[in-house]
Amino acid sequence: MKQGWRWYGDADAITLKEIRQAGVTDVVAALYERKPGEVWPVAEIKARQKKVKDAGMTWSVVESVPIHEDIKKHTGDYLKYVENYKKTLRNLAKCGIKTVCYNFMPVLDWTRSNLEYALPDGSTCLEYNEYELAGFDLFYLKRPGAEKEYDKKTIARAKKTWDKLDKKERKRVADAVLCGLPGTVDDLTPEEFLAQLKTYEGIDDRKLRENMYWFLNEISPVLDETGVNMCIHPDDPPHPIFGLPRILSNAKDIAEMYKRCPSKHVGLTLCTGSLGGDPANDAVEIMKKFGKRVFFCHFRNLEYTDDKVFHESQCHLCGQTNIPKLFEEFLKEEKRRGEKIVVRPDHGRLMEIDDELAKLKGKKCYCGYSYGGRLIGLAELRGLEIGLKYAKKGL
Ligand code: DNO
């Protein structure tokens, strides 16, 4: 694997020097200051690239070039935004950056209910509790029509869960959804969120899929011409939320996308944590079946504490997904291709060392993007790779 690490630019509490000392060769970054739909100018890409290069690493993966909501909805100025997207892809290719991660989740990016779930050792991680989310939807947001989308059992459990939360805890859930996570384009008030959800009325699962396939086929000639690989990030959680369709959640969705978008440059970011949000997903099988078009990987793991309630694991290798088995498949694919693939340790626990660093620097790291937790995650992955190669010379 190529050892990757997500860097949030100058705003990031973690410096490039610290990243390099973690063993990283490949930085995953974006022009965060550019809004969805804008063209990324070559000069700005080059400036960011130079910073990474001067620190002894390569900026090889973009995460993300966000897709404008008009493209997802196929309305408004979508044609202009698609042309802009193509220009950005060409500009990135001119600079030699040929791996682009993105997602096609409407309105929200990844979603959690608790950003500070405490583990027994006092470190914290991110948690997803379906019942807290449903409680927020039904009793706080009071989204019109929401009660029709949950079954009776879920509503009863969501009510029980929500009734138990005090005011502060309810706000914790609301903030986590509306403004807590990196990737979220804009922080939203409940009113703004409801208004955005309304703009998706009439866009059902099938329509959103067709819009995505249209977009990918529209940019495919540029991908074929430049060699840029587009790798979609799976939905997180991998099922519809707040009445919004989610269309890249499992093997069936990936198969349909591959079939409908035949360019070999239309591929996948294999994110084990996102896929693990549905226990029916088997990431090892997904790697086996779709590996040829996996261009980038996020490795992490989940632990379930209840039905539909999970948090990120203490160890990147242990939990819901069999990462060692998956890594074997990953190494086979690298061997087949004759090329290494960038992997980044996705998310990490917030540890004592991170609190100390934040005090020293006066800068907090982004949720999930701590130094301590990811340092351990990357070291575990590195150890696994060396161990597997040592044990199986054939890999
Ligand atoms: C969360 C990330 C996502 C991801 C985007 C890609 O940690 O994996 O925010 O970057 O969905 O577009």
Residues whose N, C-alpha, C, O or C-beta is under 5 A from the ligand:
A	BS01	DNO	E63 S64 C101 Y102 N103 D109 W110 P182 G183 H233
